[in-house]
């Protein structure tokens, strides 16, 4: 049972770290695309 709790804690921490990171990366890509005036 303790291993299940440990797995859940690790999964939640990974989720909390991964989601904002992927969002930041997408925002950065959109910013780079917007800065380029002749980019399609």
C-alpha positions in Angstrom: 0.0 0.0 0.0 2.8 2.4 0.8 4.3 1.8 -2.7 0.9 2.9 -4.2 1.0 6.1 -2.1 4.6 6.7 -3.2 3.7 6.2 -6.9 0.8 8.6 -6.6 3.0 11.2 -5.0 5.7 10.9 -7.7 3.0 11.0 -10.4 1.4 14.1 -9.0 4.7 15.9 -8.6 5.7 15.0 -12.2 2.3 16.3 -13.4 2.6 19.6 -11.5 6.1 20.1 -13.0 5.3 18.9 -16.5 2.1 20.7 -17.3 3.4 24.3 -16.7 6.6 23.5 -18.4 4.9 22.3 -21.6 2.6 25.4 -21.5 5.6 27.7 -21.1 7.3 26.0 -24.1 4.2 26.5 -26.2 3.9 30.1 -25.2 7.6 30.7 -26.2 7.0 29.1 -29.6 4.0 31.3 -30.2 6.0 34.4 -29.1 8.8 33.6 -31.5 6.3 33.0 -34.3 4.6 36.4 -33.6 7.9 38.3 -33.5 8.7 37.1 -37.1 6.7 39.6 -39.4 7.2 37.6 -42.6 6.7 34.2 -41.0 3.7 32.3 -42.3 
